[in-house]
Amino acid sequence: MEFLKFLSEDWKKIPQNLRYLILAGGFLMFNSWLLDHWGENEPYLLWWKLDIRVFGYSLGFTLIMLCFSLLVLKQFFYFGRVIWYRKKYSIEKLDKDFHLIWFKGKLILFDVGKEMYYHVFPWGTAQDLLFVGRGEKIPKSFDAVLTQKEDISVGNTGKTIKIKSYKNGGGINTQI
């Protein structure tokens, strides 16, 4: 079943709540199909008016289409965030408006104007923003530098980052 591996990997990328919508919709559609083919000939009525087969199929199809439209909408939302971050933190502004420091594989973006630092995660976000292979590498962990309040010198620019003055801004994530 190696040829179906890509389907299981893509299935894991869909958020859990949307997977439940797909499964619930599929169950309702399958249940309607079963009732239609192997059920009795007279309709199964819901509230003495609506055929349960039609209702189940319609609701199942609606849930699946709702899930797919939410996925597409989420893709547009995240695409907009990637564009916004690429404009705000363009590579031309590196070491002028912001600094990138790698602490044992953990990428931290220091925004000079706001005096805030952001954790850039996961790896796909660093790839989306073209940060891979750029910035300074420090062999210490970020937590150790943060607790010791050390100043960090930024490579060829001669500038130092005073960790004491920077506040945590959270994270930057452009992935689903």
N, C-alpha and C positions, 0 to 999 in steps of 0.2 A: 504494500500500500504506500510505497514511497512517492508515487505520482500524485497522491492526494495530500501530501504534506503541506503544500502551499495553502490549501484550503483551511487546514487547522491553524496555521500561523496567522492567516488573515482573520479567522474567527476570533482568535485571542485578542486581536487589535481592536475589535468592536467593544465599546464599553458594556459592562455587565447589564445595566438597565435596558439598553437597547437590544441586547441578546434575548432578554426575557420577552420583549415585544415581538421579536421575530418568532421565537418558539411558541408563544401564546397564539399568534396569528396562524402559524403553521398547524397547530393543534386544532384550532377552530375550523380551518379549511379542510383538514383531513377528516375531522368528525362529520362535517357536512357531506363530504364525499361518501363516507361510509353509510350514513343514514340514507343518502339518495340512492345508492346502489344496492344495499342489502337491507334496507329498512322496509317498513310496510308501505303500501302504495298510497294510503291516505296521508296527508301532511301532518307533521308534528307541529302543533300550534303552540305558540308562546303568547300568553295572555289572551287566548281564544281568538286571535286575529292574525298573528304573524307566523309564517312558516319558519320553524327553527333552523331548517337547512339554509334558507336564503339569508336569514339573520346571521347565522354563524359564519357563513362564507363571506358575507359583506363585512362583518366586523373583523374577521381574520385578515382579509385583504387590506382593510383600512389600517390595521395595526402594522402590518408589514410595510405598507407605503409610508406611513407616518415615521417609522423607524428609518427607512432609507432617506426620506426628506430631511430628517433631523441630522443624519450623518453628512449629507451634502451641505446643509446649512452650517454645520460645525466646521467642515472643511473650508468654506468661504470665510468663516470667522477667524480661523487660525491662519489662513493665508493673508488676511488683512493684518494680523498681528506680526507676521513675518515681515511684511512690507514696512510696517511702522517701525519695528525694531531695526531693520536694515537702514532706514533713513536716519533714525536717531543715533545709532551706533555704527555708522559706516566706517569702513577700514581707513579711509582718508583721515578720520578724526582720531584714530588710535594714537595714544600718547599725547594728545592735545586736550580732548574733552573727556576721555575715559582711558583706563588702563586695564589690560587683561593680565592676570597672574594665575598660573597653574600651580596649585599646591598638591603635590602627590596625585595628580590626575583629576583634581577637583578644580574647575574653572570658576574664578571669581572675577566679576567685572566691577571695577571701581569707577563710579561716576564722579568726576572732579567738580562739576557745577553744583550738583545736589549734595555732595559729600555723603553718598550712600554706596554700599556695596551690594551686589546681587550675585546669587549663585546661579550659574547658567547650567541647566540640566534638562534632559538627558543629553547624550552625545549627539543625537539628531538635531537638537536645538543649536549646538555649537556649529554643526555642519550647515544648517539653514542660514545662520547669520555670518558664515564664512570666517569663523573664529579659530578653526582647527589649524594648528601649526603657527599661530600668532601669539604674541605676548611673551611674558617672562616665565621661566620655570624655577620654582623654589622647592628644594628637597624637603622642607618641613611641612607638617600638616597645617591647615588653616586654623584649626582649633588651638593648636599650640601657639601660633603667632598671635592669635586674637587674645588669648589669656595673658600672654606676656606683654601685650601692647607694644610690640616691636615696630619700628619704622622700617619700611621696605624701600630699597633703592630700585628705581626703574631703569634698567639697562643703560643704553647709550645716551639717554636724555639728561642724565644728571639730576633728575627729580627724585624726591622721596615721597612716599605715601605715609602719612601719619595716621596710623590705624585708630588712634584715640579719637580723632575727629570724625571718623566715618561711622554711620549708623547702618543697621541691617535693613535693606530694602526688600528682602524676601528672595524670590527666585524669578528667573526668566525661563519660560517653557513655551515652546511653539509646537509641541507635539500633542496629539490627541490623547 
